[in-house]
Amino acid sequence: MKIAKPILLVTTPLGVIEGVYECYKLAGGLVFIMLAMLTVMTCAAATVVSVVRREEADARKTQPWKS
């Protein structure tokens, strides 16, 4: 896990960028649909992370002995 996490953090965005480029080469204008999908998925992931962090912070405030 010590080496896997940095590798994933580097290769995943590179793979997405390469995928968008290949989509542009293959389908041209449809790249906008792919970018729209990526934007929606990014917003969904950010919302989930935000909710989890907020609920964790609330849990620590109400039950400080369980942290």
PDB file of N, H, CA, C and O in Angstrom:
ATOM      1  N   MET A   1       0.824  -1.188   0.000  1.00  0.00           N
ATOM      2  CA  MET A   1       0.000   0.000   0.000  1.00  0.00           C
ATOM      3  C   MET A   1       0.867   1.250   0.000  1.00  0.00           C
ATOM      4  O   MET A   1       0.454   2.305  -0.483  1.00  0.00           O
ATOM      5  N   LYS A   2       2.068   1.123   0.544  1.00  0.00           N
ATOM      6  H   LYS A   2       2.403   0.267   0.936  1.00  0.00           H
ATOM      7  CA  LYS A   2       2.950   2.280   0.631  1.00  0.00           C
ATOM      8  C   LYS A   2       3.339   2.799  -0.748  1.00  0.00           C
ATOM      9  O   LYS A   2       3.444   4.010  -0.938  1.00  0.00           O
ATOM     10  N   ILE A   3       3.553   1.917  -1.704  1.00  0.00           N
ATOM     11  H   ILE A   3       3.468   0.932  -1.549  1.00  0.00           H
ATOM     12  CA  ILE A   3       3.935   2.335  -3.044  1.00  0.00           C
ATOM     13  C   ILE A   3       2.727   2.380  -3.981  1.00  0.00           C
ATOM     14  O   ILE A   3       2.746   3.114  -4.970  1.00  0.00           O
ATOM     15  N   ALA A   4       1.676   1.609  -3.688  1.00  0.00           N
ATOM     16  H   ALA A   4       1.661   1.013  -2.885  1.00  0.00           H
ATOM     17  CA  ALA A   4       0.522   1.533  -4.581  1.00  0.00           C
ATOM     18  C   ALA A   4      -0.257   2.845  -4.628  1.00  0.00           C
ATOM     19  O   ALA A   4      -0.702   3.260  -5.698  1.00  0.00           O
ATOM     20  N   LYS A   5      -0.424   3.494  -3.490  1.00  0.00           N
ATOM     21  H   LYS A   5      -0.062   3.156  -2.621  1.00  0.00           H
ATOM     22  CA  LYS A   5      -1.222   4.722  -3.457  1.00  0.00           C
ATOM     23  C   LYS A   5      -0.611   5.835  -4.309  1.00  0.00           C
ATOM     24  O   LYS A   5      -1.340   6.452  -5.085  1.00  0.00           O
ATOM     25  N   PRO A   6       0.693   6.122  -4.205  1.00  0.00           N
ATOM     26  CA  PRO A   6       1.256   7.151  -5.084  1.00  0.00           C
ATOM     27  C   PRO A   6       1.180   6.791  -6.568  1.00  0.00           C
ATOM     28  O   PRO A   6       0.958   7.658  -7.413  1.00  0.00           O
ATOM     29  N   ILE A   7       1.365   5.507  -6.875  1.00  0.00           N
ATOM     30  H   ILE A   7       1.545   4.803  -6.189  1.00  0.00           H
ATOM     31  CA  ILE A   7       1.274   5.091  -8.277  1.00  0.00           C
ATOM     32  C   ILE A   7      -0.140   5.314  -8.797  1.00  0.00           C
ATOM     33  O   ILE A   7      -0.314   5.811  -9.909  1.00  0.00           O
ATOM     34  N   LEU A   8      -1.157   4.952  -8.007  1.00  0.00           N
ATOM     35  H   LEU A   8      -1.015   4.548  -7.103  1.00  0.00           H
ATOM     36  CA  LEU A   8      -2.541   5.168  -8.427  1.00  0.00           C
ATOM     37  C   LEU A   8      -2.865   6.648  -8.554  1.00  0.00           C
ATOM     38  O   LEU A   8      -3.585   7.052  -9.467  1.00  0.00           O
ATOM     39  N   LEU A   9      -2.333   7.463  -7.636  1.00  0.00           N
ATOM     40  H   LEU A   9      -1.749   7.135  -6.894  1.00  0.00           H
ATOM     41  CA  LEU A   9      -2.609   8.893  -7.691  1.00  0.00           C
ATOM     42  C   LEU A   9      -1.991   9.552  -8.924  1.00  0.00           C
ATOM     43  O   LEU A   9      -2.451  10.608  -9.357  1.00  0.00           O
ATOM     44  N   VAL A  10      -0.964   8.942  -9.484  1.00  0.00           N
ATOM     45  H   VAL A  10      -0.590   8.084  -9.132  1.00  0.00           H
ATOM     46  CA  VAL A  10      -0.334   9.493 -10.687  1.00  0.00           C
ATOM     47  C   VAL A  10      -0.941   8.890 -11.951  1.00  0.00           C
ATOM     48  O   VAL A  10      -1.239   9.616 -12.900  1.00  0.00           O
ATOM     49  N   THR A  11      -1.125   7.573 -11.973  1.00  0.00           N
ATOM     50  H   THR A  11      -0.882   6.983 -11.203  1.00  0.00           H
ATOM     51  CA  THR A  11      -1.555   6.926 -13.210  1.00  0.00           C
ATOM     52  C   THR A  11      -3.033   7.139 -13.532  1.00  0.00           C
ATOM     53  O   THR A  11      -3.401   7.159 -14.706  1.00  0.00           O
ATOM     54  N   THR A  12      -3.879   7.296 -12.531  1.00  0.00           N
ATOM     55  H   THR A  12      -3.580   7.279 -11.577  1.00  0.00           H
ATOM     56  CA  THR A  12      -5.303   7.473 -12.806  1.00  0.00           C
ATOM     57  C   THR A  12      -5.591   8.759 -13.579  1.00  0.00           C
ATOM     58  O   THR A  12      -6.269   8.696 -14.604  1.00  0.00           O
ATOM     59  N   PRO A  13      -5.107   9.925 -13.136  1.00  0.00           N
ATOM     60  CA  PRO A  13      -5.359  11.129 -13.940  1.00  0.00           C
ATOM     61  C   PRO A  13      -4.722  11.058 -15.334  1.00  0.00           C
ATOM     62  O   PRO A  13      -5.290  11.557 -16.305  1.00  0.00           O
ATOM     63  N   LEU A  14      -3.552  10.441 -15.426  1.00  0.00           N
ATOM     64  H   LEU A  14      -3.091  10.036 -14.638  1.00  0.00           H
ATOM     65  CA  LEU A  14      -2.922  10.292 -16.744  1.00  0.00           C
ATOM     66  C   LEU A  14      -3.773   9.413 -17.657  1.00  0.00           C
ATOM     67  O   LEU A  14      -3.903   9.694 -18.848  1.00  0.00           O
ATOM     68  N   GLY A  15      -4.343   8.364 -17.105  1.00  0.00           N
ATOM     69  H   GLY A  15      -4.237   8.136 -16.137  1.00  0.00           H
ATOM     70  CA  GLY A  15      -5.211   7.494 -17.889  1.00  0.00           C
ATOM     71  C   GLY A  15      -6.476   8.194 -18.337  1.00  0.00           C
ATOM     72  O   GLY A  15      -6.937   7.992 -19.460  1.00  0.00           O
ATOM     73  N   VAL A  16      -7.039   9.016 -17.470  1.00  0.00           N
ATOM     74  H   VAL A  16      -6.664   9.180 -16.557  1.00  0.00           H
ATOM     75  CA  VAL A  16      -8.244   9.768 -17.832  1.00  0.00           C
ATOM     76  C   VAL A  16      -7.922  10.763 -18.941  1.00  0.00           C
ATOM     77  O   VAL A  16      -8.678  10.889 -19.904  1.00  0.00           O
ATOM     78  N   ILE A  17      -6.810  11.464 -18.807  1.00  0.00           N
ATOM     79  H   ILE A  17      -6.196  11.362 -18.024  1.00  0.00           H
ATOM     80  CA  ILE A  17      -6.413  12.429 -19.837  1.00  0.00           C
ATOM     81  C   ILE A  17      -6.175  11.718 -21.169  1.00  0.00           C
ATOM     82  O   ILE A  17      -6.594  12.205 -22.219  1.00  0.00           O
ATOM     83  N   GLU A  18      -5.508  10.579 -21.124  1.00  0.00           N
ATOM     84  H   GLU A  18      -5.168  10.184 -20.271  1.00  0.00           H
ATOM     85  CA  GLU A  18      -5.273   9.816 -22.347  1.00  0.00           C
ATOM     86  C   GLU A  18      -6.589   9.326 -22.943  1.00  0.00           C
ATOM     87  O   GLU A  18      -6.750   9.312 -24.163  1.00  0.00           O
ATOM     88  N   GLY A  19      -7.530   8.922 -22.090  1.00  0.00           N
ATOM     89  H   GLY A  19      -7.399   8.933 -21.099  1.00  0.00           H
ATOM     90  CA  GLY A  19      -8.837   8.484 -22.576  1.00  0.00           C
ATOM     91  C   GLY A  19      -9.606   9.599 -23.258  1.00  0.00           C
ATOM     92  O   GLY A  19     -10.255   9.372 -24.279  1.00  0.00           O
ATOM     93  N   VAL A  20      -9.540  10.804 -22.702  1.00  0.00           N
ATOM     94  H   VAL A  20      -9.012  10.988 -21.873  1.00  0.00           H
ATOM     95  CA  VAL A  20     -10.208  11.950 -23.325  1.00  0.00           C
ATOM     96  C   VAL A  20      -9.560  12.249 -24.675  1.00  0.00           C
ATOM     97  O   VAL A  20     -10.259  12.548 -25.643  1.00  0.00           O
ATOM     98  N   TYR A  21      -8.249  12.174 -24.747  1.00  0.00           N
ATOM     99  H   TYR A  21      -7.681  11.931 -23.960  1.00  0.00           H
ATOM    100  CA  TYR A  21      -7.544  12.421 -26.002  1.00  0.00           C
ATOM    101  C   TYR A  21      -7.936  11.390 -27.059  1.00  0.00           C
ATOM    102  O   TYR A  21      -8.184  11.745 -28.211  1.00  0.00           O
ATOM    103  N   GLU A  22      -7.993  10.113 -26.669  1.00  0.00           N
ATOM    104  H   GLU A  22      -7.791   9.825 -25.733  1.00  0.00           H
ATOM    105  CA  GLU A  22      -8.387   9.063 -27.608  1.00  0.00           C
ATOM    106  C   GLU A  22      -9.832   9.241 -28.049  1.00  0.00           C
ATOM    107  O   GLU A  22     -10.169   8.979 -29.203  1.00  0.00           O
ATOM    108  N   CYS A  23     -10.683   9.684 -27.135  1.00  0.00           N
ATOM    109  H   CYS A  23     -10.409   9.896 -26.197  1.00  0.00           H
ATOM    110  CA  CYS A  23     -12.076   9.957 -27.493  1.00  0.00           C
ATOM    111  C   CYS A  23     -12.142  11.072 -28.525  1.00  0.00           C
ATOM    112  O   CYS A  23     -12.933  11.003 -29.466  1.00  0.00           O
ATOM    113  N   TYR A  24     -11.325  12.085 -28.358  1.00  0.00           N
ATOM    114  H   TYR A  24     -10.682  12.140 -27.594  1.00  0.00           H
ATOM    115  CA  TYR A  24     -11.293  13.184 -29.315  1.00  0.00           C
ATOM    116  C   TYR A  24     -10.834  12.696 -30.694  1.00  0.00           C
ATOM    117  O   TYR A  24     -11.399  13.072 -31.721  1.00  0.00           O
ATOM    118  N   LYS A  25      -9.799  11.853 -30.691  1.00  0.00           N
ATOM    119  H   LYS A  25      -9.339  11.548 -29.857  1.00  0.00           H
ATOM    120  CA  LYS A  25      -9.298  11.336 -31.970  1.00  0.00           C
ATOM    121  C   LYS A  25     -10.325  10.438 -32.649  1.00  0.00           C
ATOM    122  O   LYS A  25     -10.465  10.466 -33.871  1.00  0.00           O
ATOM    123  N   LEU A  26     -11.040   9.643 -31.861  1.00  0.00           N
ATOM    124  H   LEU A  26     -10.926   9.620 -30.868  1.00  0.00           H
ATOM    125  CA  LEU A  26     -11.957   8.671 -32.422  1.00  0.00           C
ATOM    126  C   LEU A  26     -13.303   9.284 -32.805  1.00  0.00           C
ATOM    127  O   LEU A  26     -13.820   9.024 -33.892  1.00  0.00           O
ATOM    128  N   ALA A  27     -13.871  10.099 -31.911  1.00  0.00           N
ATOM    129  H   ALA A  27     -13.451  10.310 -31.028  1.00  0.00           H
ATOM    130  CA  ALA A  27     -15.250  10.545 -32.111  1.00  0.00           C
ATOM    131  C   ALA A  27     -15.392  12.055 -32.240  1.00  0.00           C
ATOM    132  O   ALA A  27     -16.498  12.543 -32.470  1.00  0.00           O
ATOM    133  N   GLY A  28     -14.314  12.802 -32.100  1.00  0.00           N
ATOM    134  H   GLY A  28     -13.415  12.405 -31.913  1.00  0.00           H
ATOM    135  CA  GLY A  28     -14.368  14.254 -32.284  1.00  0.00           C
ATOM    136  C   GLY A  28     -15.250  14.964 -31.277  1.00  0.00           C
ATOM    137  O   GLY A  28     -14.878  15.117 -30.113  1.00  0.00           O
ATOM    138  N   GLY A  29     -16.415  15.396 -31.722  1.00  0.00           N
ATOM    139  H   GLY A  29     -16.718  15.272 -32.667  1.00  0.00           H
ATOM    140  CA  GLY A  29     -17.302  16.211 -30.889  1.00  0.00           C
ATOM    141  C   GLY A  29     -17.890  15.491 -29.695  1.00  0.00           C
ATOM    142  O   GLY A  29     -18.352  16.140 -28.757  1.00  0.00           O
ATOM    143  N   LEU A  30     -17.887  14.169 -29.702  1.00  0.00           N
ATOM    144  H   LEU A  30     -17.511  13.642 -30.464  1.00  0.00           H
ATOM    145  CA  LEU A  30     -18.451  13.431 -28.577  1.00  0.00           C
ATOM    146  C   LEU A  30     -17.595  13.534 -27.317  1.00  0.00           C
ATOM    147  O   LEU A  30     -18.000  13.088 -26.243  1.00  0.00           O
ATOM    148  N   VAL A  31     -16.419  14.121 -27.457  1.00  0.00           N
ATOM    149  H   VAL A  31     -16.091  14.484 -28.329  1.00  0.00           H
ATOM    150  CA  VAL A  31     -15.565  14.310 -26.290  1.00  0.00           C
ATOM    151  C   VAL A  31     -16.267  15.203 -25.258  1.00  0.00           C
ATOM    152  O   VAL A  31     -16.004  15.092 -24.060  1.00  0.00           O
ATOM    153  N   PHE A  32     -17.154  16.081 -25.721  1.00  0.00           N
ATOM    154  H   PHE A  32     -17.367  16.171 -26.693  1.00  0.00           H
ATOM    155  CA  PHE A  32     -17.869  16.957 -24.784  1.00  0.00           C
ATOM    156  C   PHE A  32     -18.819  16.156 -23.896  1.00  0.00           C
ATOM    157  O   PHE A  32     -19.007  16.485 -22.724  1.00  0.00           O
ATOM    158  N   ILE A  33     -19.412  15.113 -24.453  1.00  0.00           N
ATOM    159  H   ILE A  33     -19.260  14.846 -25.404  1.00  0.00           H
ATOM    160  CA  ILE A  33     -20.273  14.243 -23.641  1.00  0.00           C
ATOM    161  C   ILE A  33     -19.434  13.508 -22.603  1.00  0.00           C
ATOM    162  O   ILE A  33     -19.851  13.365 -21.454  1.00  0.00           O
ATOM    163  N   MET A  34     -18.259  13.043 -23.000  1.00  0.00           N
ATOM    164  H   MET A  34     -17.920  13.158 -23.934  1.00  0.00           H
ATOM    165  CA  MET A  34     -17.378  12.351 -22.059  1.00  0.00           C
ATOM    166  C   MET A  34     -16.924  13.294 -20.952  1.00  0.00           C
ATOM    167  O   MET A  34     -16.888  12.911 -19.783  1.00  0.00           O
ATOM    168  N   LEU A  35     -16.578  14.526 -21.318  1.00  0.00           N
ATOM    169  H   LEU A  35     -16.608  14.838 -22.268  1.00  0.00           H
ATOM    170  CA  LEU A  35     -16.171  15.497 -20.303  1.00  0.00           C
ATOM    171  C   LEU A  35     -17.324  15.844 -19.365  1.00  0.00           C
ATOM    172  O   LEU A  35     -17.108  16.054 -18.172  1.00  0.00           O
ATOM    173  N   ALA A  36     -18.549  15.905 -19.893  1.00  0.00           N
ATOM    174  H   ALA A  36     -18.725  15.735 -20.862  1.00  0.00           H
ATOM    175  CA  ALA A  36     -19.717  16.155 -19.046  1.00  0.00           C
ATOM    176  C   ALA A  36     -19.910  15.011 -18.054  1.00  0.00           C
ATOM    177  O   ALA A  36     -20.216  15.241 -16.883  1.00  0.00           O
ATOM    178  N   MET A  37     -19.730  13.775 -18.527  1.00  0.00           N
ATOM    179  H   MET A  37     -19.482  13.588 -19.477  1.00  0.00           H
ATOM    180  CA  MET A  37     -19.850  12.622 -17.643  1.00  0.00           C
ATOM    181  C   MET A  37     -18.770  12.652 -16.552  1.00  0.00           C
ATOM    182  O   MET A  37     -19.045  12.370 -15.386  1.00  0.00           O
ATOM    183  N   LEU A  38     -17.549  12.995 -16.944  1.00  0.00           N
ATOM    184  H   LEU A  38     -17.325  13.224 -17.891  1.00  0.00           H
ATOM    185  CA  LEU A  38     -16.465  13.085 -15.962  1.00  0.00           C
ATOM    186  C   LEU A  38     -16.747  14.171 -14.926  1.00  0.00           C
ATOM    187  O   LEU A  38     -16.442  14.004 -13.745  1.00  0.00           O
ATOM    188  N   THR A  39     -17.331  15.283 -15.374  1.00  0.00           N
ATOM    189  H   THR A  39     -17.578  15.419 -16.333  1.00  0.00           H
ATOM    190  CA  THR A  39     -17.668  16.364 -14.445  1.00  0.00           C
ATOM    191  C   THR A  39     -18.723  15.913 -13.447  1.00  0.00           C
ATOM    192  O   THR A  39     -18.605  16.189 -12.253  1.00  0.00           O
ATOM    193  N   VAL A  40     -19.748  15.223 -13.922  1.00  0.00           N
ATOM    194  H   VAL A  40     -19.844  14.999 -14.891  1.00  0.00           H
ATOM    195  CA  VAL A  40     -20.803  14.725 -13.032  1.00  0.00           C
ATOM    196  C   VAL A  40     -20.230  13.729 -12.031  1.00  0.00           C
ATOM    197  O   VAL A  40     -20.556  13.784 -10.845  1.00  0.00           O
ATOM    198  N   MET A  41     -19.385  12.824 -12.496  1.00  0.00           N
ATOM    199  H   MET A  41     -19.120  12.779 -13.459  1.00  0.00           H
ATOM    200  CA  MET A  41     -18.806  11.820 -11.591  1.00  0.00           C
ATOM    201  C   MET A  41     -17.877  12.464 -10.560  1.00  0.00           C
ATOM    202  O   MET A  41     -17.833  12.033  -9.408  1.00  0.00           O
ATOM    203  N   THR A  42     -17.138  13.490 -10.972  1.00  0.00           N
ATOM    204  H   THR A  42     -17.174  13.840 -11.908  1.00  0.00           H
ATOM    205  CA  THR A  42     -16.264  14.199 -10.040  1.00  0.00           C
ATOM    206  C   THR A  42     -17.088  14.911  -8.968  1.00  0.00           C
ATOM    207  O   THR A  42     -16.748  14.873  -7.785  1.00  0.00           O
ATOM    208  N   CYS A  43     -18.165  15.553  -9.388  1.00  0.00           N
ATOM    209  H   CYS A  43     -18.442  15.584 -10.348  1.00  0.00           H
ATOM    210  CA  CYS A  43     -19.044  16.233  -8.418  1.00  0.00           C
ATOM    211  C   CYS A  43     -19.671  15.229  -7.453  1.00  0.00           C
ATOM    212  O   CYS A  43     -19.786  15.504  -6.259  1.00  0.00           O
ATOM    213  N   ALA A  44     -20.074  14.073  -7.961  1.00  0.00           N
ATOM    214  H   ALA A  44     -19.981  13.849  -8.931  1.00  0.00           H
ATOM    215  CA  ALA A  44     -20.664  13.042  -7.101  1.00  0.00           C
ATOM    216  C   ALA A  44     -19.649  12.537  -6.081  1.00  0.00           C
ATOM    217  O   ALA A  44     -19.972  12.387  -4.903  1.00  0.00           O
ATOM    218  N   ALA A  45     -18.434  12.278  -6.527  1.00  0.00           N
ATOM    219  H   ALA A  45     -18.172  12.400  -7.484  1.00  0.00           H
ATOM    220  CA  ALA A  45     -17.397  11.803  -5.608  1.00  0.00           C
ATOM    221  C   ALA A  45     -17.058  12.872  -4.570  1.00  0.00           C
ATOM    222  O   ALA A  45     -16.874  12.557  -3.394  1.00  0.00           O
ATOM    223  N   ALA A  46     -16.974  14.130  -4.995  1.00  0.00           N
ATOM    224  H   ALA A  46     -17.123  14.386  -5.950  1.00  0.00           H
ATOM    225  CA  ALA A  46     -16.677  15.222  -4.056  1.00  0.00           C
ATOM    226  C   ALA A  46     -17.793  15.373  -3.030  1.00  0.00           C
ATOM    227  O   ALA A  46     -17.522  15.660  -1.864  1.00  0.00           O
ATOM    228  N   THR A  47     -19.038  15.184  -3.446  1.00  0.00           N
ATOM    229  H   THR A  47     -19.257  14.951  -4.393  1.00  0.00           H
ATOM    230  CA  THR A  47     -20.160  15.268  -2.520  1.00  0.00           C
ATOM    231  C   THR A  47     -20.098  14.154  -1.483  1.00  0.00           C
ATOM    232  O   THR A  47     -20.330  14.393  -0.298  1.00  0.00           O
ATOM    233  N   VAL A  48     -19.789  12.950  -1.919  1.00  0.00           N
ATOM    234  H   VAL A  48     -19.600  12.756  -2.882  1.00  0.00           H
ATOM    235  CA  VAL A  48     -19.691  11.826  -0.979  1.00  0.00           C
ATOM    236  C   VAL A  48     -18.576  12.076   0.030  1.00  0.00           C
ATOM    237  O   VAL A  48     -18.769  11.873   1.229  1.00  0.00           O
ATOM    238  N   VAL A  49     -17.419  12.512  -0.440  1.00  0.00           N
ATOM    239  H   VAL A  49     -17.261  12.677  -1.413  1.00  0.00           H
ATOM    240  CA  VAL A  49     -16.295  12.795   0.458  1.00  0.00           C
ATOM    241  C   VAL A  49     -16.675  13.898   1.446  1.00  0.00           C
ATOM    242  O   VAL A  49     -16.359  13.805   2.632  1.00  0.00           O
ATOM    243  N   SER A  50     -17.344  14.926   0.967  1.00  0.00           N
ATOM    244  H   SER A  50     -17.601  15.001   0.004  1.00  0.00           H
ATOM    245  CA  SER A  50     -17.755  16.039   1.825  1.00  0.00           C
ATOM    246  C   SER A  50     -18.706  15.572   2.915  1.00  0.00           C
ATOM    247  O   SER A  50     -18.552  15.951   4.076  1.00  0.00           O
ATOM    248  N   VAL A  51     -19.685  14.756   2.554  1.00  0.00           N
ATOM    249  H   VAL A  51     -19.810  14.449   1.611  1.00  0.00           H
ATOM    250  CA  VAL A  51     -20.661  14.271   3.537  1.00  0.00           C
ATOM    251  C   VAL A  51     -19.978  13.385   4.576  1.00  0.00           C
ATOM    252  O   VAL A  51     -20.248  13.507   5.770  1.00  0.00           O
ATOM    253  N   VAL A  52     -19.108  12.508   4.135  1.00  0.00           N
ATOM    254  H   VAL A  52     -18.888  12.409   3.164  1.00  0.00           H
ATOM    255  CA  VAL A  52     -18.419  11.613   5.072  1.00  0.00           C
ATOM    256  C   VAL A  52     -17.568  12.415   6.047  1.00  0.00           C
ATOM    257  O   VAL A  52     -17.582  12.145   7.248  1.00  0.00           O
ATOM    258  N   ARG A  53     -16.830  13.396   5.543  1.00  0.00           N
ATOM    259  H   ARG A  53     -16.819  13.615   4.568  1.00  0.00           H
ATOM    260  CA  ARG A  53     -15.993  14.221   6.428  1.00  0.00           C
ATOM    261  C   ARG A  53     -16.839  15.019   7.411  1.00  0.00           C
ATOM    262  O   ARG A  53     -16.490  15.132   8.586  1.00  0.00           O
ATOM    263  N   ARG A  54     -17.958  15.578   6.928  1.00  0.00           N
ATOM    264  H   ARG A  54     -18.241  15.487   5.974  1.00  0.00           H
ATOM    265  CA  ARG A  54     -18.822  16.360   7.813  1.00  0.00           C
ATOM    266  C   ARG A  54     -19.427  15.483   8.904  1.00  0.00           C
ATOM    267  O   ARG A  54     -19.461  15.881  10.068  1.00  0.00           O
ATOM    268  N   GLU A  55     -19.906  14.288   8.538  1.00  0.00           N
ATOM    269  H   GLU A  55     -19.878  13.965   7.592  1.00  0.00           H
ATOM    270  CA  GLU A  55     -20.498  13.394   9.532  1.00  0.00           C
ATOM    271  C   GLU A  55     -19.446  12.900  10.519  1.00  0.00           C
ATOM    272  O   GLU A  55     -19.742  12.732  11.703  1.00  0.00           O
ATOM    273  N   GLU A  56     -18.243  12.670  10.057  1.00  0.00           N
ATOM    274  H   GLU A  56     -18.003  12.806   9.095  1.00  0.00           H
ATOM    275  CA  GLU A  56     -17.176  12.247  10.960  1.00  0.00           C
ATOM    276  C   GLU A  56     -16.832  13.351  11.952  1.00  0.00           C
ATOM    277  O   GLU A  56     -16.607  13.087  13.133  1.00  0.00           O
ATOM    278  N   ALA A  57     -16.794  14.589  11.465  1.00  0.00           N
ATOM    279  H   ALA A  57     -16.977  14.804  10.505  1.00  0.00           H
ATOM    280  CA  ALA A  57     -16.519  15.719  12.363  1.00  0.00           C
ATOM    281  C   ALA A  57     -17.635  15.885  13.378  1.00  0.00           C
ATOM    282  O   ALA A  57     -17.364  16.168  14.545  1.00  0.00           O
ATOM    283  N   ASP A  58     -18.890  15.716  12.961  1.00  0.00           N
ATOM    284  H   ASP A  58     -19.110  15.486  12.013  1.00  0.00           H
ATOM    285  CA  ASP A  58     -20.017  15.807  13.895  1.00  0.00           C
ATOM    286  C   ASP A  58     -19.956  14.703  14.943  1.00  0.00           C
ATOM    287  O   ASP A  58     -20.253  14.931  16.115  1.00  0.00           O
ATOM    288  N   ALA A  59     -19.567  13.501  14.511  1.00  0.00           N
ATOM    289  H   ALA A  59     -19.326  13.316  13.559  1.00  0.00           H
ATOM    290  CA  ALA A  59     -19.464  12.384  15.446  1.00  0.00           C
ATOM    291  C   ALA A  59     -18.359  12.634  16.473  1.00  0.00           C
ATOM    292  O   ALA A  59     -18.504  12.264  17.638  1.00  0.00           O
ATOM    293  N   ARG A  60     -17.270  13.251  16.057  1.00  0.00           N
ATOM    294  H   ARG A  60     -17.152  13.552  15.111  1.00  0.00           H
ATOM    295  CA  ARG A  60     -16.193  13.547  16.997  1.00  0.00           C
ATOM    296  C   ARG A  60     -16.602  14.618  18.003  1.00  0.00           C
ATOM    297  O   ARG A  60     -16.163  14.589  19.152  1.00  0.00           O
ATOM    298  N   LYS A  61     -17.444  15.567  17.576  1.00  0.00           N
ATOM    299  H   LYS A  61     -17.800  15.591  16.642  1.00  0.00           H
ATOM    300  CA  LYS A  61     -17.911  16.608  18.493  1.00  0.00           C
ATOM    301  C   LYS A  61     -18.855  16.042  19.548  1.00  0.00           C
ATOM    302  O   LYS A  61     -18.781  16.417  20.718  1.00  0.00           O
ATOM    303  N   THR A  62     -19.740  15.141  19.135  1.00  0.00           N
ATOM    304  H   THR A  62     -19.800  14.836  18.185  1.00  0.00           H
ATOM    305  CA  THR A  62     -20.721  14.616  20.080  1.00  0.00           C
ATOM    306  C   THR A  62     -20.155  13.492  20.938  1.00  0.00           C
ATOM    307  O   THR A  62     -20.609  13.299  22.065  1.00  0.00           O
ATOM    308  N   GLN A  63     -19.171  12.744  20.429  1.00  0.00           N
ATOM    309  H   GLN A  63     -18.802  12.901  19.513  1.00  0.00           H
ATOM    310  CA  GLN A  63     -18.579  11.638  21.177  1.00  0.00           C
ATOM    311  C   GLN A  63     -17.072  11.709  21.121  1.00  0.00           C
ATOM    312  O   GLN A  63     -16.451  10.912  20.417  1.00  0.00           O
ATOM    313  N   PRO A  64     -16.460  12.636  21.839  1.00  0.00           N
ATOM    314  CA  PRO A  64     -15.005  12.810  21.740  1.00  0.00           C
ATOM    315  C   PRO A  64     -14.213  11.608  22.281  1.00  0.00           C
ATOM    316  O   PRO A  64     -13.051  11.435  21.915  1.00  0.00           O
ATOM    317  N   TRP A  65     -14.799  10.800  23.119  1.00  0.00           N
ATOM    318  H   TRP A  65     -15.744  10.940  23.416  1.00  0.00           H
ATOM    319  CA  TRP A  65     -14.075   9.666  23.691  1.00  0.00           C
ATOM    320  C   TRP A  65     -13.948   8.507  22.700  1.00  0.00           C
ATOM    321  O   TRP A  65     -13.163   7.593  22.950  1.00  0.00           O
ATOM    322  N   LYS A  66     -14.677   8.507  21.602  1.00  0.00           N
ATOM    323  H   LYS A  66     -15.315   9.250  21.399  1.00  0.00           H
ATOM    324  CA  LYS A  66     -14.614   7.410  20.640  1.00  0.00           C
ATOM    325  C   LYS A  66     -13.668   7.667  19.478  1.00  0.00           C
ATOM    326  O   LYS A  66     -13.545   6.811  18.603  1.00  0.00           O
ATOM    327  N   SER A  67     -12.999   8.807  19.435  1.00  0.00           N
ATOM    328  H   SER A  67     -13.099   9.503  20.147  1.00  0.00           H
ATOM    329  CA  SER A  67     -12.100   9.112  18.315  1.00  0.00           C
ATOM    330  C   SER A  67     -10.805   8.407  18.537  1.00  0.00           C
ATOM    331  O   SER A  67      -9.893   8.519  17.718  1.00  0.00           O
TER     332      SER A  67
END
